[in-house]
Every structure is written in C-alpha cells, then in structure tokens.
Amino acid sequence: AVVSTQRTGVFLLLLFLSCQAKEGGWKELLGYEECQEQKAELESWTNGIPWCVDPLGLNEKPKSLSEICEDIECAEFKQLDSKSCGYGTRTFISAKWVATNIPDLDEDWRDAFTAAFRRLFKYITGDNESGERIAMTVPVLHRYTMSTGDDIDVGKGGRLYFYLPKKHQESPPVPTDKAVFVEELPAMTVFSRTFGGLRSMEEEDYEEQFARLHNVAVERGGERVEEDVGWVASYTQPRIGRQRQEVMFVRKE
C-alpha cells in the first residue's frame, strides 16, 4: 500500500510538471509582456490547478496562438513589437472573410449573436451556391460599435466574421442567404489583450477588458486607435478545453 501511494505521488508530480511545461510562460501565452502590476492577477487565474487536470475549468490561463494554429487554420498575421507592456501588436494581412450583420438590439443580444453565428456556420457547411463544405478557421471576429469617453461602452450589435481558408481566398463560394456576404478586410494593425477561462462572458466583462486595453495601449503607450470600433477575436470553441479570446483596437493610420 505504501509503495502504491508513493507511485501515485510520483505520477501526480510528473503530471503536474508536464502540465506546467506544456502551459508555457505568460509571455508566450499572452503574446506580450504583461505589466508588473497585473502579474499577481495573472497567477490567480490558475487557481493553483494545472489545466490538464482541471475538468471544472478553474485554470483560466489562455491557450497560446502557436498551439491553436497547429490544429486549425488561422488568419495570417505578422507579430510586431509593442511600445509598452500589457498589450500585443500584430498586423492582420488583407484577406476575404464571410460576414453577417448583428442587429443592435437592447434585449436578446445573445440570441442575435447566436443567430448570426448559425448563418455563417450554415454557409461553411454547404449553404452556398456550390454546396461546398468549408473548413472552420479562427479567429471568429466580432466588430462592435464603441464609446470610449469617460467609460467604455460596448454596443450590442455589429458584424460577425469567419475567416475564409487560403484555398477559398481567390474565389469564395457565393452565399445563398442574402444576409451573408463575402467582405475583403484590408490589412489592419491591431492592439490586443488576451484572456482565457471557461467563463460565460457578459457585456460588462468585455467592457472591462476593453478599458484595460485602452489604458495600457492608448493612455500609457500613446497609441492612436479607432475609438468608435472595438473587436473581439475568439480562437477556441466555448466551454471546451482551454480558451483564448482577445479584445482589440485597430491602429489609426
């Protein structure tokens, strides 16, 4: 019994060390160097639990982009250096995305978002003129209207985007739903903050993340951004495994 207990202890220790190694450092996971005053909060995200022995999702460390893009096609981007701590900088390469609008509703915004997602999902699963199935990609982009006065205020409508894989960039299948359309987004440089966890995000949670991004990038970093538009990039399937979401502002040229 003693030997068995010792073996179990060694196994759990090795599992813990393996998880820690796979998780990677914070800079690798976030994609930028976090500011010193936020690092204590980062450590609280883990709740002392490695992600791979965490069925309840108590470890909120985000999944790294490098790990995500090994398994699923990601929109092309170029990583850039940031002027200050607390946010990442990258340029998304100009590309075609399939998109649909989300009504600006005061109520039932989750239902409106879900309906928009389903329209795009139907498009990639064959609801297009050629009946072609298109591989899922990341990120899913949600463009919001924004107010960045004394308080950050996120609009409830906007537009939802799925990135079209490289094989469909030149000639994307034509949507059959009139509410779905192909849009070519120009190259854009974005400033972002990353977060994870299996949480169900509320409007206030996104507003808090946007406020933090505005503080580090604009107020402290001196970046110029499009103040009336905010973006959320979702890289993982909600509530399944490790998560990655980013809030983003586009650099004002």
C-alpha positions as CSV (number, residue, x, y, z in Angstrom):
1,A,0.0,0.0,0.0
2,V,2.9,2.3,0.8
3,V,4.6,1.6,-2.5
4,S,1.3,2.2,-4.3
5,T,0.9,5.5,-2.6
6,Q,4.4,6.6,-3.4
7,R,4.0,5.6,-7.1
8,T,0.7,7.6,-7.2
9,G,2.5,10.6,-5.7
10,V,5.4,10.4,-8.2
11,F,2.9,10.1,-11.1
12,L,0.9,13.2,-9.9
13,L,4.1,15.2,-9.5
14,L,5.3,14.2,-13.0
15,L,1.8,15.1,-14.4
16,F,1.9,18.5,-12.7
17,L,5.4,19.2,-14.1
18,S,4.4,18.1,-17.5
19,C,1.3,20.4,-17.4
20,Q,3.4,23.3,-16.3
21,A,5.8,22.7,-19.2
22,K,3.0,22.5,-21.7
23,E,1.3,25.6,-20.5
24,G,4.4,27.7,-21.3
25,G,5.3,31.1,-19.8
26,W,3.0,34.0,-19.6
27,K,4.7,36.0,-22.4
28,E,4.3,33.0,-24.8
29,L,0.6,32.5,-23.8
30,L,-0.4,36.2,-23.9
31,G,1.8,37.2,-26.9
32,Y,3.2,40.2,-25.0
33,E,4.9,41.1,-21.7
34,E,2.4,41.9,-19.0
35,C,2.7,45.0,-16.8
36,Q,4.2,44.3,-13.4
37,E,1.0,45.4,-11.5
38,Q,-1.1,42.8,-13.4
39,K,1.2,39.8,-12.9
40,A,-0.2,38.9,-9.5
41,E,-3.6,38.8,-11.0
42,L,-2.3,36.5,-13.8
43,E,-1.2,34.0,-11.3
44,S,-4.6,34.0,-9.6
45,W,-6.1,32.8,-12.9
46,T,-4.6,29.4,-12.4
47,N,-6.2,28.8,-9.0
48,G,-3.2,26.6,-8.3
49,I,-4.5,23.9,-10.8
50,P,-2.7,22.7,-13.9
51,W,-5.0,23.0,-17.0
52,C,-4.8,19.3,-17.9
53,V,-6.2,18.1,-14.6
54,D,-8.8,20.7,-14.5
55,P,-12.3,19.4,-15.5
56,L,-14.1,22.3,-14.0
57,G,-12.2,25.0,-15.9
58,L,-10.8,26.7,-12.8
59,N,-7.4,27.4,-14.5
60,E,-8.1,30.4,-16.7
61,K,-4.7,30.5,-18.5
62,P,-5.3,31.2,-22.2
63,K,-4.2,28.8,-24.9
64,S,-1.2,30.0,-27.0
65,L,-1.7,31.1,-30.6
66,S,1.1,28.8,-31.7
67,E,-0.7,25.8,-30.2
68,I,-4.0,26.8,-31.7
69,C,-2.6,27.4,-35.2
70,E,-1.0,24.0,-35.2
71,D,-4.5,22.4,-35.2
72,I,-6.7,24.8,-37.2
73,E,-6.0,27.3,-39.9
74,C,-5.5,30.8,-38.6
75,A,-5.9,34.1,-40.4
76,E,-2.5,35.3,-41.5
77,F,-0.8,38.0,-39.3
78,K,2.6,39.4,-38.6
79,Q,3.6,39.9,-35.0
80,L,5.1,43.3,-34.1
81,D,6.8,44.9,-31.1
82,S,4.6,46.9,-28.7
83,K,5.6,50.3,-27.3
84,S,4.7,49.4,-23.8
85,C,3.8,46.4,-21.5
86,G,0.3,45.0,-21.2
87,Y,-0.8,44.6,-24.9
88,G,0.2,42.9,-28.1
89,T,0.6,44.3,-31.6
90,R,0.1,42.5,-34.8
91,T,-0.9,43.2,-38.4
92,F,-3.6,41.0,-40.0
93,I,-2.9,40.5,-43.7
94,S,-5.6,41.7,-46.1
95,A,-8.0,38.8,-46.7
96,K,-11.6,37.7,-47.6
97,W,-13.9,36.9,-44.7
98,V,-17.6,35.7,-44.8
99,A,-19.7,38.0,-42.7
100,T,-23.2,38.8,-41.5
101,N,-24.6,41.8,-39.5
102,I,-25.9,41.5,-35.9
103,P,-28.9,43.8,-35.2
104,D,-28.3,46.4,-32.5
105,L,-30.8,45.1,-30.0
106,D,-31.3,46.3,-26.5
107,E,-32.6,42.9,-25.4
108,D,-31.8,39.3,-26.5
109,W,-28.4,40.3,-27.9
110,R,-27.1,36.7,-27.2
111,D,-29.9,35.4,-29.3
112,A,-29.0,37.8,-32.1
113,F,-25.3,36.7,-31.8
114,T,-26.2,33.1,-31.9
115,A,-28.4,33.6,-35.0
116,A,-25.6,35.4,-36.8
117,F,-23.1,32.6,-35.9
118,R,-25.5,30.0,-37.2
119,R,-25.9,31.8,-40.5
120,L,-22.2,31.8,-41.0
121,F,-21.9,28.2,-39.9
122,K,-24.6,27.1,-42.4
123,Y,-22.6,28.9,-45.1
124,I,-19.4,26.9,-44.4
125,T,-21.3,23.6,-44.1
126,G,-22.8,23.8,-47.6
127,D,-25.4,26.6,-47.6
128,N,-23.7,28.3,-50.6
129,E,-24.3,28.1,-54.4
130,S,-21.7,25.4,-55.0
131,G,-22.9,23.3,-51.9
132,E,-19.2,23.2,-50.8
133,R,-18.2,22.5,-47.2
134,I,-15.5,24.9,-46.0
135,A,-13.2,24.2,-43.1
136,M,-13.7,26.1,-39.9
137,T,-10.9,28.6,-39.2
138,V,-10.0,31.1,-36.4
139,P,-10.4,33.7,-35.2
140,V,-14.1,34.4,-35.3
141,L,-14.2,38.2,-35.3
142,H,-17.0,40.3,-33.8
143,R,-16.8,44.0,-34.6
144,Y,-18.6,46.3,-32.1
145,T,-19.6,49.9,-32.1
146,M,-17.8,51.6,-29.2
147,S,-17.9,54.6,-27.0
148,T,-14.5,55.4,-25.3
149,G,-15.4,58.6,-23.3
150,D,-15.2,58.6,-19.5
151,D,-16.4,55.0,-19.6
152,I,-16.1,52.2,-22.1
153,D,-19.5,51.3,-23.6
154,V,-19.8,48.3,-26.0
155,G,-22.7,48.4,-28.5
156,K,-24.8,45.2,-28.7
157,G,-24.9,44.9,-32.5
158,G,-22.1,44.9,-35.1
159,R,-20.8,42.4,-37.5
160,L,-19.6,38.8,-37.2
161,Y,-16.8,37.3,-39.4
162,F,-15.4,33.9,-40.3
163,Y,-12.0,33.9,-42.0
164,L,-12.0,32.1,-45.4
165,P,-9.3,29.4,-45.8
166,K,-6.4,30.1,-48.2
167,K,-7.9,27.6,-50.8
168,H,-11.1,29.8,-51.0
169,Q,-9.5,33.2,-50.9
170,E,-9.3,33.7,-54.7
171,S,-12.9,32.5,-55.5
172,P,-15.1,32.1,-52.4
173,P,-18.4,30.2,-52.8
174,V,-21.3,32.5,-53.2
175,P,-23.7,32.6,-50.2
176,T,-27.3,31.6,-50.7
177,D,-28.5,33.5,-47.7
178,K,-28.9,37.2,-48.5
179,A,-27.9,38.1,-45.0
180,V,-24.5,36.5,-45.6
181,F,-21.8,38.2,-47.7
182,V,-18.1,38.0,-48.5
183,E,-16.1,41.0,-47.4
184,E,-12.4,41.7,-48.1
185,L,-10.9,43.3,-45.0
186,P,-7.9,45.5,-45.7
187,A,-4.6,44.9,-43.8
188,M,-5.0,46.3,-40.3
189,T,-2.7,46.6,-37.3
190,V,-4.4,45.9,-34.0
191,F,-3.5,46.3,-30.4
192,S,-4.9,43.4,-28.2
193,R,-5.3,42.0,-24.7
194,T,-5.7,38.2,-24.2
195,F,-7.8,36.3,-21.7
196,G,-8.9,32.7,-21.2
197,G,-11.1,30.6,-18.9
198,L,-14.4,28.8,-19.4
199,R,-16.4,31.8,-18.3
200,S,-19.7,32.9,-19.8
201,M,-18.8,36.5,-20.8
202,E,-21.2,39.3,-20.1
203,E,-21.2,42.7,-21.7
204,E,-19.6,44.2,-18.6
205,D,-16.7,41.7,-18.8
206,Y,-15.8,42.8,-22.4
207,E,-16.1,46.4,-21.3
208,E,-13.6,45.8,-18.5
209,Q,-11.2,44.1,-20.9
210,F,-11.5,47.0,-23.4
211,A,-11.0,49.5,-20.6
212,R,-7.7,47.8,-19.6
213,L,-6.6,47.7,-23.3
214,H,-7.4,51.4,-23.7
215,N,-5.4,52.2,-20.5
216,V,-2.2,50.3,-21.5
217,A,-2.2,51.0,-25.2
218,V,-3.6,54.5,-25.6
219,E,-3.2,56.2,-22.2
220,R,0.1,54.7,-21.3
221,G,1.5,53.5,-24.6
222,G,0.5,56.6,-26.6
223,E,-1.0,54.5,-29.5
224,R,-3.6,56.1,-31.7
225,V,-6.7,53.9,-32.3
226,E,-10.1,54.0,-34.0
227,E,-12.1,54.9,-30.9
228,D,-15.5,54.2,-32.2
229,V,-14.9,50.5,-33.1
230,G,-13.8,47.5,-31.0
231,W,-13.1,43.9,-32.0
232,V,-13.3,40.6,-30.1
233,A,-11.3,37.7,-31.6
234,S,-12.4,34.2,-30.4
235,Y,-9.9,31.4,-31.1
236,T,-11.4,28.4,-29.3
237,Q,-14.7,26.6,-29.0
238,P,-16.6,28.0,-26.0
239,R,-16.5,25.9,-22.8
240,I,-14.4,23.1,-24.4
241,G,-10.8,22.9,-23.3
242,R,-8.5,25.8,-22.8
243,Q,-9.8,29.1,-24.1
244,R,-8.4,32.2,-25.9
245,Q,-10.2,35.4,-26.6
246,E,-8.7,38.8,-27.3
247,V,-10.1,42.3,-27.3
248,M,-8.7,44.6,-30.0
249,F,-8.5,48.2,-31.2
250,V,-7.4,49.0,-34.7
251,R,-4.5,51.4,-35.1
252,K,-5.5,54.7,-36.5
253,E,-3.2,55.4,-39.6
